[in-house]
Structures are given as structure tokens and as C-alpha cells.
Amino acid sequence: MTSAPDTLVPPAAPVHFAAAPKPRKRDRVKEAFFMTQNVVRGNLIHNTGGALHVMRLLSIHRMPAGLLSAEHPWVTGLMPGTEEPVWARNIAFRTPVGTEWARPGYAPESDEAIVGKVGRFLAAMVRKSVPTPEIAHGPQRRMPHAINYLHGAVHYNGLVLLFNTFAEAMHYLADTRFRKELRRLIRTERREVTLVFRERNYDPAEFAYFSAFVMSHLPWFANVNGAGRKVMWGNPSPYPASNIINGAWVADISRLRHGDAASIVRPPLTPGLYFQGDYGVPTRGFHSLERLHAFLINNWVRRRGFRGGLFFVDRRRIEPERYQQYQQTQGADWTGNLPLDNPLRRRWTRRRSAPRP
């Protein structure tokens, strides 16, 4: 397999950042406003628009099976006329491979292998909408065709930012220069962007808070996919992956819906155009607003019970046997989302337990 161009690889030495100093009261107010307006723009306004696009494709403009052939790049992940997968060529930024991991003896796979596994996992979803007659909607094809197709835009056309851990990524996303360059990348390339992490032994609660951190710093929704226990609207993934849903998929799916399966195949990213500076700043831990944001979303999903994190699909229909078992046991054997602490309750408890003068 051909590796990604060297021009995309930062210097070999890992970068270590100190903790950010405690901000002044005025700065804390400005930060809270900055985070809130990003959440409103991304999680409420922009994400609602994206959800409406998906619902339109599931109702008014329903997409059938068979719009792509089995040899289409969205299905195979291979660049046209080659046997080379595209995923390693679409790494827009990556940090040096770390040396400190959650478990002793852990060594991540190569970057090419990591993005390849994530890409093949998503390509397998697209492949389920290739056969005609279609695979029946159920355990063998859990997602509607439109949702399977849009994962082609994410894995093949999409770009990857590769980090070691969530904590490391926070140092970069907290850097205004890095976020500006990321927005320039999205604005210029008009592609979806996924954050992928080399550390597989992660804390799901930390992943949830990290997702809220991303949403408080960027005006887009960020999902939480991985191999650990689910949190928020998370789904399975070979490696932790957070898709920053900026809406670039809409144009690709619109062209596919109108029968254009050729122009939706984007060439790999030209190396050396983005993230050519030095990035990363000291940063704080998770803000109470971010913890609250993660808790509210996660608690909403937990309250959905058996339906869980499948928003556009009714799990009761596609998994009738499991749902029957769920009803019989009243959910006693059901493993839903990992519970997250309520930050408001923790703060109230601390105040109640504080000694009075």
C-alpha cells in the first residue's frame, strides 16, 4: 500500500503542551459566550438543517438500491484505475505517533492501517445498498439506502485529521490558528472531515466530553463513534472517530440521486496545501458547559431506551427479536449508553457540603 505523501507529516518529535493558566472573570464570560454561540449555530441550527435533509431523503426523495455498482469507488475505496485505497491520501493533518498510551504494551497500527479500517467499515455500509433486488431493511441492512450512500461521501471524499488522543486534539482545536485553517480546508475543499484517534483504549465519558468540546469550538455537530461503550449518538467504529458534520455530503448525494455517479468521485487531497504552520496551545480541562452539553445529549439518548442512538431508524422494526426480549425483561439485560454525571448536581452537592463561615 502506498503511504501518504511525506509533506503531510509534521516533525517527528511529539509535542507536549502545558495547561492553560486560569482565565480572568472577563475572559471566562467571553469564553462562555463563544462556546454557547457555537453550540447554537452547530448543534441546533446547522444540525437541524442536516437532519431535515436526511428526513427529506427518507420520505419525499427516497433513494433506491442499485445507484452504485459494486466497482464504484464509494463501494471499494479504491481510486479509479488503480488498486490503491484513497484513505491514506486524504489525511489532511496528523500528529507524530505518541509513546504514552492508556495500557502498557499497546502499540497503534500504522496510520494507513487505521484510516483504512475506518474507511472499509464505512464502505461496507455503502455496499449494502448495491444489490438489486435490495437487501431487506432489517438486521442485514439496518440503514436506509440514503444513509448508506451518504457514508460514501464521508469515507471516500472526506478528509481525516489524525491524533493520538482526545487530550492531544484539544490542544490543536483550542488554537485559533488551527481552527481557522480547518475552516479554510472545509470552505475550499467542500468535503466532510473526520477526526480519527490512534488510541483505542479510551474512556467513553472522556469521548463524550471531547465531542462537546469540539462543538463548543466549531459551528458544527460532532458525533462519537468507537469500539467502546456508546455515549451520546455514537455508533460502532474500528477506531474512535468523530465526524464534524459540515454538510458537504448534501451536494454529493444530490448528484447521485439525479443519476450522476461519476462526478461524485473526488480526487485525493493535494498534499502541502493545508496545516503547514506550527499549531497547538495550552488548554484547560473540560468546561462545565461542555460537560452539561454532553450530559443532556447522552441523557436524551438513554431515555429513548431500546431505540437508543438510532435517530432516523426505528430499532424496534429492524431488530424485532431483540425488542421482544427487551420487552420481556423490561430492559433488565439492555446495555444502553454509559451514564454521565450531571454537572449541575455535582456543583450543588459541592455547595451543600462546603463549610459555612
C-alpha positions in Angstrom: 0.0 0.0 0.0 1.4 3.4 -0.9 1.7 5.7 2.1 0.5 9.3 2.3 2.9 11.9 0.9 5.7 13.0 3.4 4.6 16.6 3.0 1.6 15.9 5.2 3.6 14.6 8.1 4.7 17.1 10.9 8.1 16.9 12.6 8.8 13.5 14.2 9.1 14.7 17.8 5.9 14.6 19.8 4.7 18.0 21.1 3.9 18.5 24.8 1.7 21.3 26.0 1.3 22.8 29.4 -2.0 23.5 31.0 -3.6 26.9 30.3 -3.5 29.5 33.0 -6.7 30.2 34.9 -8.6 32.8 33.0 -9.8 36.1 34.5 -13.5 36.6 35.1 -13.9 38.7 32.0 -12.2 36.1 29.9 -14.5 33.4 31.4 -17.6 35.4 30.3 -16.2 35.8 26.8 -15.4 32.1 26.6 -18.8 31.1 27.8 -20.4 33.3 25.1 -18.1 31.9 22.4 -19.0 28.3 23.4 -22.7 29.0 23.6 -23.0 30.6 20.2 -21.1 27.7 18.6 -23.4 25.2 20.2 -26.5 27.1 19.0 -25.1 27.5 15.5 -23.8 23.9 15.2 -26.0 21.6 17.3 -29.2 23.5 16.9 -29.4 25.4 13.7 -26.9 23.6 11.3 -27.5 20.1 12.6 -31.3 20.6 12.4 -30.9 21.6 8.8 -28.9 18.4 8.1 -31.5 16.3 9.9 -34.2 17.8 7.7 -32.1 16.9 4.6 -31.9 13.3 5.8 -35.6 13.1 6.5 -36.3 14.5 3.0 -34.3 11.7 1.5 -36.1 9.2 3.6 -39.6 10.4 2.6 -40.1 12.8 -0.3 -36.9 12.0 -2.3 -36.4 8.4 -1.3 -33.3 6.8 -2.9 -33.5 3.2 -4.2 -30.9 0.5 -4.1 -28.5 0.0 -7.1 -27.5 3.6 -7.7 -23.9 2.5 -7.4 -22.1 -0.5 -9.0 -20.1 -3.0 -7.0 -16.9 -1.5 -8.6 -17.7 2.1 -7.7 -15.0 3.9 -5.6 -17.5 4.7 -2.9 -18.0 0.9 -2.6 -14.4 -0.3 -2.9 -12.5 2.7 -1.5 -10.1 2.3 -4.5 -9.1 5.2 -6.6 -10.2 4.8 -10.3 -7.8 2.9 -12.5 -5.7 1.7 -9.5 -5.7 -0.8 -6.8 -4.7 1.8 -4.2 -7.1 2.8 -1.5 -7.8 6.6 -1.2 -8.0 6.9 2.6 -4.3 7.4 3.4 -4.1 10.1 0.6 -6.8 12.1 2.3 -5.1 12.6 5.6 -5.0 16.4 5.8 -3.2 16.6 9.1 -1.6 14.2 11.5 0.4 14.4 14.7 3.5 12.4 15.3 2.8 8.9 16.7 2.8 9.1 20.5 4.7 7.0 23.0 2.3 7.1 26.0 -0.9 5.0 25.9 -3.6 4.0 28.3 -2.4 0.4 28.5 1.2 -0.8 28.8 2.4 -2.6 25.7 -0.2 -1.0 23.4 1.2 0.0 20.0 -1.1 1.5 17.4 -1.2 0.2 13.9 0.2 2.3 11.1 -1.7 5.4 10.1 -2.5 3.9 6.8 -4.0 0.8 8.5 -6.0 2.9 10.9 -7.7 5.1 8.3 -8.0 2.0 6.1 -10.0 0.2 8.7 -12.3 3.1 9.3 -12.8 3.6 5.6 -13.5 0.0 4.9 -16.0 -0.1 7.7 -18.0 2.8 6.1 -17.6 1.4 2.6 -19.2 -1.8 3.9 -22.3 0.2 4.7 -22.4 1.6 1.2 -22.0 -1.9 -0.2 -25.3 -3.0 1.4 -27.2 -0.6 -1.0 -25.6 -2.0 -4.1 -27.6 -5.2 -4.8 -30.9 -5.3 -6.7 -33.3 -6.7 -5.6 -32.4 -4.8 -2.5 -31.4 -6.4 0.8 -34.5 -6.2 3.0 -34.5 -3.4 5.6 -33.7 -5.3 8.8 -30.7 -7.0 10.6 -28.8 -7.4 7.4 -29.3 -3.8 6.2 -30.0 -1.6 9.2 -29.8 1.7 7.5 -32.0 3.2 4.7 -30.2 3.5 1.3 -29.8 7.3 1.6 -27.9 7.0 4.8 -25.7 4.2 3.4 -24.9 6.3 0.4 -24.0 9.4 2.4 -21.3 7.4 4.2 -19.7 7.1 0.8 -19.3 10.9 0.7 -17.8 10.7 4.2 -15.3 7.9 3.8 -14.2 8.4 0.1 -14.4 12.1 -0.5 -13.9 13.1 3.2 -10.7 14.2 4.8 -9.1 13.0 8.0 -7.3 14.7 10.9 -5.4 12.1 12.8 -4.4 12.5 16.5 -3.1 10.2 19.3 -5.7 11.1 22.0 -8.6 13.4 22.7 -6.4 15.4 25.1 -3.8 16.0 22.3 -6.5 17.0 19.8 -7.9 19.6 22.3 -4.6 21.5 22.2 -4.9 21.9 18.5 -8.6 22.7 18.4 -8.1 25.3 21.1 -5.7 27.1 18.8 -7.4 29.8 16.9 -4.9 29.4 14.0 -5.7 25.7 13.7 -9.4 26.3 13.7 -9.0 29.0 11.0 -7.1 26.6 8.9 -9.6 23.9 9.4 -12.4 26.2 8.3 -10.4 27.2 5.3 -9.9 23.5 4.4 -13.7 22.8 4.7 -14.6 26.0 2.8 -12.1 25.3 -0.1 -12.5 21.6 -0.5 -16.2 21.3 0.4 -15.7 17.9 2.0 -16.6 16.2 5.2 -13.9 16.0 7.9 -13.4 13.2 10.4 -11.2 13.3 13.5 -9.6 9.8 14.0 -7.6 8.7 17.0 -4.8 6.1 17.4 -5.7 5.3 21.0 -8.3 2.5 21.0 -8.4 2.0 24.8 -10.3 5.2 25.5 -12.7 6.4 28.2 -16.1 6.7 26.7 -17.0 9.5 29.1 -14.0 11.5 28.0 -15.0 10.9 24.4 -18.4 12.4 25.1 -16.9 15.5 26.8 -14.4 15.8 23.9 -17.3 15.8 21.4 -18.9 18.6 23.4 -15.5 20.4 23.4 -15.4 20.2 19.6 -19.0 21.5 19.3 -18.2 24.4 21.6 -15.2 25.4 19.4 -16.6 24.8 15.9 -20.0 25.7 14.4 -20.9 22.1 13.5 -22.2 18.9 15.2 -19.6 16.3 16.1 -20.7 12.7 16.6 -19.0 10.0 18.8 -18.2 6.7 17.1 -15.9 4.0 18.5 -15.4 0.4 19.7 -16.1 1.3 23.4 -19.4 1.6 25.2 -21.7 4.1 23.4 -22.2 7.6 24.5 -24.5 10.3 23.0 -25.5 9.4 19.5 -22.5 7.2 19.0 -22.2 4.2 16.7 -19.6 1.4 16.2 -16.3 2.2 14.6 -13.0 0.2 14.4 -11.1 3.3 15.9 -12.5 6.3 17.7 -13.8 8.7 15.0 -15.7 11.9 15.3 -17.2 13.2 12.1 -17.5 17.0 12.0 -20.8 17.2 10.1 -20.4 20.3 8.0 -23.0 19.3 5.3 -20.7 18.8 2.3 -22.3 15.4 1.8 -25.6 17.0 0.7 -24.2 18.1 -2.7 -22.7 14.7 -3.4 -25.9 12.8 -2.5 -28.0 15.2 -4.6 -25.9 14.5 -7.7 -26.1 10.7 -7.0 -29.9 11.0 -6.6 -30.1 12.5 -10.1 -28.1 9.7 -11.6 -24.6 11.2 -11.6 -22.3 8.5 -10.1 -19.1 9.8 -11.9 -18.6 13.4 -10.7 -19.2 12.4 -7.0 -15.8 10.7 -7.0 -13.4 13.3 -5.8 -9.6 13.1 -6.4 -7.3 12.7 -3.4 -6.3 15.7 -1.5 -3.3 17.6 -3.0 -0.5 17.5 -0.4 1.1 20.5 1.1 -1.8 23.0 0.8 -3.1 23.0 4.4 -1.7 23.0 8.0 1.8 24.0 7.1 2.4 26.0 10.3 3.0 25.2 13.9 -0.1 24.7 15.9 -1.2 23.8 19.4 -1.7 25.9 22.6 -2.0 25.1 26.3 -5.6 24.4 27.1 -7.9 23.8 30.1 -9.9 20.7 31.0 -13.5 20.3 30.1 -15.7 23.3 30.8 -18.8 22.8 32.9 -20.9 23.9 29.9 -19.3 21.2 27.8 -20.0 18.6 30.5 -23.6 19.8 30.7 -24.0 19.7 26.9 -22.7 16.1 26.8 -24.8 15.1 29.7 -28.0 16.5 28.2 -27.5 14.7 24.8 -26.4 11.5 26.4 -29.4 11.5 28.9 -31.8 12.2 26.0 -30.5 9.1 24.2 -30.6 7.0 27.4 -34.2 7.9 27.9 -35.0 6.6 24.5 -34.5 3.1 25.8 -34.3 0.4 23.2 -34.3 2.9 20.3 -31.1 4.4 21.7 -28.8 6.3 19.3 -30.6 5.4 16.1 -32.5 8.6 15.3 -33.5 8.1 11.7 -34.3 4.4 12.1 -36.7 2.6 14.4 -34.6 -0.2 16.0 -37.8 -1.9 17.1 -38.6 -2.7 13.4 -35.1 -3.8 12.3 -34.4 -5.9 15.4 -37.8 -7.3 16.3 -36.4 -10.4 18.2 -34.1 -8.3 20.4 -37.0 -5.9 21.0 -39.3 -8.7 22.1 -36.6 -9.9 24.5 -36.2 -6.3 25.7 -39.9 -6.1 26.5 -39.9 -9.5 28.2 -37.1 -8.5 30.6 -38.3 -4.9 30.8 -34.9 -3.8 29.7 -33.0 -5.5 32.5 -30.5 -7.0 30.1 -30.2 -4.0 27.9 -26.9 -2.2 27.8 -27.6 1.3 26.8 -25.4 4.4 26.8 -22.9 4.9 29.5 -24.3 7.2 32.2 -22.6 10.6 32.6 -22.6 12.6 35.8 -24.9 15.5 35.9 -22.6 18.5 36.4 -25.3 20.6 37.9 -26.0 18.0 40.6 -22.2 17.8 41.3 -21.9 21.5 41.7 -25.0 21.6 44.0 -23.5 18.8 46.1 -20.2 20.6 46.5 -22.0 23.8 47.6 -24.1 21.9 50.1 -21.0 20.2 51.5 -18.9 23.3 51.7 -18.2 24.5 55.3 -20.2 27.6 56.2 -18.4 30.6 57.8 
